[in-house]
């Protein structure tokens, strides 16, 4: 009899515990629903209707790209219409290295693409002028753009060297060395990495053959050095004769300015030459 009463009391206790849990859950649900109701009818919150087409919903394979406001499609490869048929177009000078060194990396990146578009435009206009047998106005624009791009690349390389020297102790440049080709001409070979060893890379060994030998190559090198020497000698004599005629025509010539422009010419020696004397009485 005692056992039966104990089992009934245990069952009643379990039922009461489960009933208390249900009541607590119902109270929590009521609190949450009341919170959402207050948010919906709150006068401080303003509800606005937005069309579905106005929502910027990301799609697969679609992204918003920021572009410049001026978009002319293929007409970017051509100059402005107001410059067509002109023989003289006013342009500026090339970018200098000192001006590029004070700019940020982001500005240099933007300027590179501006110069690239300008170069493509100039090449297109030059080709069109040759095709129509016309004169391309101001052809020096192309060389100014190329000079600017070369200076910009030099500045970027300087920054890369400084960064790598600071971080790793090396300049970070592609390694290379001076080598001779089969004709005995020296050039700078830039090294690169390969997936297979050198002795197994037949394609590389057929393309790059360093060193020279044979009597024919030695004779060619001798004649080539003679040609370079003759060109240097002719250039030196040409500058000397030019300075001599200037001294003959202009007796009051500024010799200091001439020395700066022609440093290889011995002006003191030319003063004693008869060809440098003009038809005037020396002072």
C-alpha positions as a Markdown table, in Angstrom:
| # | Residue | x | y | z |
|---|---|---|---|---|
| 1 | Unk | 0.0 | 0.0 | 0.0 |
| 2 | Unk | 2.9 | 2.4 | 0.8 |
| 3 | Unk | 4.5 | 1.6 | -2.5 |
| 4 | Unk | 1.4 | 2.4 | -4.5 |
| 5 | Unk | 1.0 | 5.9 | -2.8 |
| 6 | Unk | 4.6 | 6.8 | -3.5 |
| 7 | Unk | 4.3 | 6.0 | -7.3 |
| 8 | Unk | 1.2 | 8.1 | -7.6 |
| 9 | Unk | 2.9 | 11.1 | -5.9 |
| 10 | Unk | 5.8 | 10.8 | -8.3 |
| 11 | Unk | 3.6 | 10.8 | -11.4 |
| 12 | Unk | 1.6 | 13.8 | -10.1 |
| 13 | Unk | 4.9 | 15.7 | -9.6 |
| 14 | Unk | 6.1 | 15.1 | -13.2 |
| 15 | Unk | 2.8 | 16.3 | -14.5 |
| 16 | Unk | 3.1 | 19.5 | -12.6 |
| 17 | Unk | 6.6 | 20.1 | -13.8 |
| 18 | Unk | 5.7 | 19.7 | -17.4 |
| 19 | Unk | 2.7 | 22.0 | -17.0 |
| 20 | Unk | 4.9 | 24.7 | -15.5 |
| 21 | Unk | 7.2 | 24.4 | -18.6 |
| 22 | Unk | 4.3 | 24.9 | -20.9 |
| 23 | Unk | 3.1 | 28.0 | -19.1 |
| 24 | Unk | 6.6 | 29.5 | -19.2 |
| 25 | Unk | 6.9 | 28.9 | -22.9 |
| 26 | Unk | 3.4 | 30.4 | -23.6 |
| 27 | Unk | 4.4 | 33.5 | -21.6 |
| 28 | Unk | 7.6 | 33.9 | -23.6 |
| 29 | Unk | 5.7 | 33.7 | -26.9 |
| 30 | Unk | 3.2 | 36.3 | -25.7 |
| 31 | Unk | 6.0 | 38.7 | -24.8 |
| 32 | Unk | 7.6 | 38.3 | -28.2 |
| 33 | Unk | 4.3 | 38.8 | -30.1 |
| 34 | Unk | 3.6 | 41.9 | -28.0 |
| 35 | Unk | 7.0 | 43.3 | -28.8 |
| 36 | Unk | 6.4 | 43.0 | -32.6 |
| 37 | Unk | 3.0 | 44.6 | -32.2 |
| 38 | Unk | 4.5 | 47.6 | -30.4 |
| 39 | Unk | 7.1 | 48.0 | -33.2 |
| 40 | Unk | 4.4 | 47.9 | -35.9 |
| 41 | Unk | 2.1 | 50.5 | -34.4 |
| 42 | Unk | 4.8 | 52.8 | -33.0 |
| 43 | Unk | 4.3 | 56.4 | -34.2 |
| 44 | Unk | 8.0 | 57.2 | -34.2 |
| 45 | Unk | 8.7 | 54.6 | -37.0 |
| 46 | Unk | 7.7 | 55.6 | -40.6 |
| 47 | Unk | 7.0 | 53.0 | -43.1 |
| 48 | Unk | 7.8 | 53.6 | -46.7 |
| 49 | Unk | 6.8 | 51.6 | -49.7 |
| 50 | Unk | 9.7 | 50.6 | -52.1 |
| 51 | Unk | 9.2 | 49.0 | -55.5 |
| 52 | Unk | 10.8 | 45.7 | -56.1 |
| 53 | Unk | 12.5 | 47.0 | -59.2 |
| 54 | Unk | 14.3 | 49.7 | -57.1 |
| 55 | Unk | 15.9 | 47.2 | -54.8 |
| 56 | Unk | 19.6 | 46.5 | -55.6 |
| 57 | Unk | 19.5 | 42.8 | -55.4 |
| 58 | Unk | 22.8 | 41.1 | -56.3 |
| 59 | Unk | 22.4 | 38.6 | -59.1 |
| 60 | Unk | 24.6 | 35.7 | -60.2 |
| 61 | Unk | 27.3 | 36.9 | -62.7 |
| 62 | Unk | 26.2 | 40.6 | -62.4 |
| 63 | Unk | 28.1 | 43.4 | -60.6 |
| 64 | Unk | 27.9 | 47.2 | -60.5 |
| 65 | Unk | 31.1 | 48.7 | -62.1 |
| 66 | Unk | 32.1 | 52.4 | -61.5 |
| 67 | Unk | 33.1 | 54.0 | -64.8 |
| 68 | Unk | 34.1 | 57.5 | -65.9 |
| 69 | Unk | 31.1 | 59.7 | -66.9 |
| 70 | Unk | 32.5 | 60.1 | -70.4 |
| 71 | Unk | 31.9 | 56.9 | -72.4 |
| 72 | Unk | 32.4 | 57.1 | -76.2 |
| 73 | Unk | 32.9 | 53.4 | -76.9 |
| 74 | Unk | 35.2 | 53.0 | -80.0 |
| 75 | Unk | 35.5 | 56.7 | -80.4 |
| 76 | Unk | 38.0 | 56.7 | -77.6 |
| 77 | Unk | 40.5 | 55.5 | -80.2 |
| 78 | Unk | 40.1 | 58.7 | -82.1 |
| 79 | Unk | 41.0 | 62.3 | -81.3 |
| 80 | Unk | 38.4 | 65.0 | -80.6 |
| 81 | Unk | 36.4 | 66.1 | -83.7 |
| 82 | Unk | 37.6 | 69.7 | -83.3 |
| 83 | Unk | 41.2 | 68.5 | -84.0 |
| 84 | Unk | 40.4 | 66.7 | -87.2 |
| 85 | Unk | 42.1 | 68.4 | -90.1 |
| 86 | Unk | 44.2 | 70.7 | -88.0 |
| 87 | Unk | 47.9 | 71.1 | -88.7 |
| 88 | Unk | 49.0 | 72.4 | -85.4 |
| 89 | Unk | 47.6 | 71.1 | -82.1 |
| 90 | Unk | 48.7 | 72.7 | -78.9 |
| 91 | Unk | 50.0 | 70.1 | -76.4 |
| 92 | Unk | 52.1 | 70.2 | -73.2 |
| 93 | Unk | 55.4 | 68.5 | -72.3 |
| 94 | Unk | 56.1 | 65.1 | -71.0 |
| 95 | Unk | 55.9 | 64.1 | -67.3 |
| 96 | Unk | 59.2 | 64.4 | -65.5 |
| 97 | Unk | 60.5 | 62.0 | -62.9 |
| 98 | Unk | 60.6 | 64.6 | -60.2 |
| 99 | Unk | 56.9 | 65.3 | -60.7 |
| 100 | Unk | 56.0 | 61.7 | -60.7 |
| 101 | Unk | 57.9 | 60.9 | -57.5 |
| 102 | Unk | 55.6 | 63.1 | -55.4 |
| 103 | Unk | 52.5 | 61.3 | -56.5 |
| 104 | Unk | 50.8 | 58.4 | -54.7 |
| 105 | Unk | 50.6 | 54.9 | -56.1 |
| 106 | Unk | 46.9 | 55.3 | -56.9 |
| 107 | Unk | 47.6 | 58.5 | -58.9 |
| 108 | Unk | 50.4 | 56.7 | -60.8 |
| 109 | Unk | 48.1 | 53.8 | -61.6 |
| 110 | Unk | 45.4 | 56.2 | -62.9 |
| 111 | Unk | 48.0 | 58.2 | -64.9 |
| 112 | Unk | 49.4 | 55.0 | -66.5 |
| 113 | Unk | 46.0 | 54.2 | -68.0 |
| 114 | Unk | 45.4 | 57.8 | -69.2 |
| 115 | Unk | 48.8 | 57.7 | -71.0 |
| 116 | Unk | 48.0 | 54.2 | -72.4 |
| 117 | Unk | 44.7 | 55.5 | -73.9 |
| 118 | Unk | 46.4 | 58.6 | -75.3 |
| 119 | Unk | 49.1 | 56.4 | -76.9 |
| 120 | Unk | 46.5 | 54.1 | -78.5 |
| 121 | Unk | 44.6 | 57.2 | -79.8 |
| 122 | Unk | 47.8 | 58.7 | -81.3 |
| 123 | Unk | 48.7 | 55.4 | -83.0 |
| 124 | Unk | 45.2 | 55.1 | -84.4 |
| 125 | Unk | 45.2 | 58.7 | -85.8 |
| 126 | Unk | 48.7 | 58.2 | -87.2 |
| 127 | Unk | 47.6 | 55.0 | -89.1 |
| 128 | Unk | 44.5 | 56.8 | -90.4 |
| 129 | Unk | 46.6 | 59.7 | -91.6 |
| 130 | Unk | 49.0 | 57.4 | -93.5 |
| 131 | Unk | 46.1 | 55.5 | -95.0 |
| 132 | Unk | 44.5 | 58.7 | -96.3 |
| 133 | Unk | 48.0 | 60.1 | -97.4 |
| 134 | Unk | 47.7 | 63.0 | -95.1 |
| 135 | Unk | 50.1 | 64.7 | -92.6 |
| 136 | Unk | 49.8 | 63.6 | -89.1 |
| 137 | Unk | 49.8 | 66.8 | -86.9 |
| 138 | Unk | 52.3 | 67.1 | -84.1 |
| 139 | Unk | 54.0 | 63.7 | -84.3 |
| 140 | Unk | 56.1 | 64.6 | -81.3 |
| 141 | Unk | 53.0 | 63.9 | -79.1 |
| 142 | Unk | 53.7 | 60.2 | -79.4 |
| 143 | Unk | 57.2 | 60.6 | -78.2 |
| 144 | Unk | 56.1 | 62.7 | -75.3 |
| 145 | Unk | 53.7 | 60.1 | -74.2 |
| 146 | Unk | 56.3 | 57.3 | -74.5 |
| 147 | Unk | 58.7 | 59.4 | -72.5 |
| 148 | Unk | 56.1 | 59.9 | -69.8 |
| 149 | Unk | 55.4 | 56.2 | -69.6 |
| 150 | Unk | 59.1 | 55.4 | -69.4 |
| 151 | Unk | 59.6 | 57.9 | -66.6 |
| 152 | Unk | 56.5 | 56.5 | -64.8 |
| 153 | Unk | 57.8 | 53.0 | -65.0 |
| 154 | Unk | 61.2 | 54.1 | -63.7 |
| 155 | Unk | 59.6 | 55.7 | -60.7 |
| 156 | Unk | 57.5 | 52.6 | -59.9 |
| 157 | Unk | 60.6 | 50.4 | -60.2 |
| 158 | Unk | 62.4 | 52.7 | -57.8 |
| 159 | Unk | 59.7 | 52.3 | -55.3 |
| 160 | Unk | 59.6 | 48.5 | -55.7 |
| 161 | Unk | 63.4 | 48.4 | -55.2 |
| 162 | Unk | 63.2 | 50.5 | -52.0 |
| 163 | Unk | 60.4 | 48.3 | -50.6 |
| 164 | Unk | 62.2 | 45.0 | -51.3 |
| 165 | Unk | 65.4 | 46.3 | -49.9 |
| 166 | Unk | 63.7 | 47.3 | -46.7 |
| 167 | Unk | 61.7 | 44.1 | -46.3 |
| 168 | Unk | 64.1 | 41.4 | -47.7 |
| 169 | Unk | 67.4 | 43.1 | -48.2 |
| 170 | Unk | 67.3 | 42.5 | -52.0 |
| 171 | Unk | 66.3 | 44.8 | -54.8 |
| 172 | Unk | 63.6 | 42.4 | -56.1 |
| 173 | Unk | 64.6 | 42.9 | -59.7 |
| 174 | Unk | 64.8 | 40.0 | -62.1 |
| 175 | Unk | 68.3 | 38.7 | -62.0 |
| 176 | Unk | 70.5 | 38.8 | -65.1 |
| 177 | Unk | 74.1 | 38.9 | -66.5 |
| 178 | Unk | 76.1 | 40.1 | -69.4 |
| 179 | Unk | 76.7 | 37.4 | -72.0 |
| 180 | Unk | 78.0 | 37.1 | -75.6 |
| 181 | Unk | 75.9 | 35.7 | -78.4 |
| 182 | Unk | 77.2 | 33.7 | -81.3 |
| 183 | Unk | 78.4 | 36.8 | -83.2 |
| 184 | Unk | 80.4 | 38.0 | -80.2 |
| 185 | Unk | 77.9 | 40.8 | -79.4 |
| 186 | Unk | 77.4 | 41.5 | -75.7 |
| 187 | Unk | 73.9 | 41.9 | -74.3 |
| 188 | Unk | 72.1 | 41.6 | -71.0 |
| 189 | Unk | 70.3 | 38.3 | -70.5 |
| 190 | Unk | 67.4 | 38.3 | -68.0 |
| 191 | Unk | 67.1 | 35.0 | -66.1 |
| 192 | Unk | 63.9 | 33.2 | -65.4 |
| 193 | Unk | 62.7 | 30.1 | -63.6 |
| 194 | Unk | 62.1 | 26.8 | -65.5 |
| 195 | Unk | 60.3 | 23.6 | -64.5 |
| 196 | Unk | 63.0 | 21.3 | -65.7 |
| 197 | Unk | 66.8 | 21.4 | -65.3 |
| 198 | Unk | 69.0 | 23.2 | -67.8 |
| 199 | Unk | 70.6 | 20.0 | -69.2 |
| 200 | Unk | 67.2 | 18.6 | -69.9 |
| 201 | Unk | 65.7 | 21.7 | -71.5 |
| 202 | Unk | 66.5 | 21.2 | -75.2 |
| 203 | Unk | 64.2 | 24.0 | -76.3 |
| 204 | Unk | 66.0 | 26.5 | -74.2 |
| 205 | Unk | 69.5 | 25.3 | -75.2 |
| 206 | Unk | 68.5 | 25.6 | -78.9 |
| 207 | Unk | 67.2 | 29.2 | -78.4 |
| 208 | Unk | 70.0 | 30.6 | -76.2 |
| 209 | Unk | 73.5 | 29.8 | -77.3 |
| 210 | Unk | 76.1 | 31.8 | -75.4 |
| 211 | Unk | 79.7 | 32.3 | -76.5 |
| 212 | Unk | 81.5 | 32.6 | -79.8 |
| 213 | Unk | 84.4 | 31.0 | -81.7 |
| 214 | Unk | 85.9 | 30.7 | -85.1 |
| 215 | Unk | 88.0 | 33.0 | -87.4 |
| 216 | Unk | 84.9 | 34.4 | -89.1 |
| 217 | Unk | 83.5 | 35.7 | -85.9 |
| 218 | Unk | 86.8 | 37.2 | -84.8 |
| 219 | Unk | 87.1 | 39.0 | -88.2 |
| 220 | Unk | 83.5 | 40.3 | -87.9 |
| 221 | Unk | 84.2 | 41.6 | -84.4 |
| 222 | Unk | 87.3 | 43.4 | -85.7 |
| 223 | Unk | 85.4 | 45.1 | -88.6 |
| 224 | Unk | 82.5 | 46.0 | -86.2 |
| 225 | Unk | 84.9 | 47.7 | -83.8 |
| 226 | Unk | 86.5 | 49.6 | -86.7 |
| 227 | Unk | 83.0 | 50.7 | -87.8 |
| 228 | Unk | 82.1 | 52.0 | -84.3 |
| 229 | Unk | 85.4 | 53.8 | -84.1 |
| 230 | Unk | 84.9 | 55.5 | -87.4 |
| 231 | Unk | 81.5 | 56.7 | -86.4 |
| 232 | Unk | 82.8 | 58.1 | -83.2 |
| 233 | Unk | 85.7 | 59.8 | -85.0 |
| 234 | Unk | 83.4 | 61.3 | -87.7 |
| 235 | Unk | 81.1 | 62.7 | -85.0 |
| 236 | Unk | 84.0 | 64.2 | -83.1 |
| 237 | Unk | 85.4 | 65.9 | -86.3 |
| 238 | Unk | 81.9 | 67.1 | -87.2 |
| 239 | Unk | 81.5 | 68.8 | -83.9 |
| 240 | Unk | 85.0 | 70.3 | -84.1 |
| 241 | Unk | 84.4 | 71.8 | -87.6 |
| 242 | Unk | 81.0 | 73.2 | -86.5 |
| 243 | Unk | 82.5 | 75.0 | -83.5 |
| 244 | Unk | 85.3 | 76.2 | -85.8 |
| 245 | Unk | 82.9 | 77.8 | -88.2 |
| 246 | Unk | 80.9 | 79.3 | -85.4 |
| 247 | Unk | 84.1 | 81.0 | -84.0 |
| 248 | Unk | 84.9 | 82.2 | -87.6 |
| 249 | Unk | 81.4 | 83.7 | -88.2 |
| 250 | Unk | 80.8 | 85.1 | -84.7 |
| 251 | Unk | 83.8 | 86.8 | -83.2 |
| 252 | Unk | 81.9 | 87.7 | -80.0 |
| 253 | Unk | 80.8 | 84.1 | -79.4 |
| 254 | Unk | 80.2 | 83.0 | -75.8 |
| 255 | Unk | 82.9 | 80.3 | -75.5 |
| 256 | Unk | 81.6 | 79.1 | -72.1 |
| 257 | Unk | 78.3 | 78.2 | -73.5 |
| 258 | Unk | 80.0 | 76.4 | -76.4 |
| 259 | Unk | 82.0 | 74.4 | -74.0 |
| 260 | Unk | 78.9 | 73.2 | -72.2 |
| 261 | Unk | 77.2 | 72.2 | -75.4 |
| 262 | Unk | 80.3 | 70.6 | -77.0 |
| 263 | Unk | 82.5 | 69.3 | -74.1 |
| 264 | Unk | 84.6 | 67.0 | -76.3 |
| 265 | Unk | 85.9 | 69.9 | -78.4 |
| 266 | Unk | 89.2 | 71.5 | -77.4 |
| 267 | Unk | 88.3 | 75.2 | -77.9 |
| 268 | Unk | 91.7 | 76.5 | -76.7 |
| 269 | Unk | 93.4 | 74.5 | -79.5 |
| 270 | Unk | 90.9 | 75.9 | -82.0 |
| 271 | Unk | 91.8 | 79.5 | -81.2 |
| 272 | Unk | 95.2 | 79.0 | -82.9 |
| 273 | Unk | 93.8 | 77.5 | -86.0 |
| 274 | Unk | 93.6 | 79.6 | -89.2 |
| 275 | Unk | 90.2 | 78.2 | -90.1 |
| 276 | Unk | 88.7 | 79.6 | -86.9 |
| 277 | Unk | 89.9 | 83.2 | -87.7 |
| 278 | Unk | 87.4 | 85.5 | -89.3 |
| 279 | Unk | 87.9 | 88.5 | -91.5 |
| 280 | Unk | 88.1 | 91.0 | -88.6 |
| 281 | Unk | 90.8 | 92.6 | -86.6 |
| 282 | Unk | 91.4 | 90.7 | -83.3 |
| 283 | Unk | 90.9 | 92.7 | -80.2 |
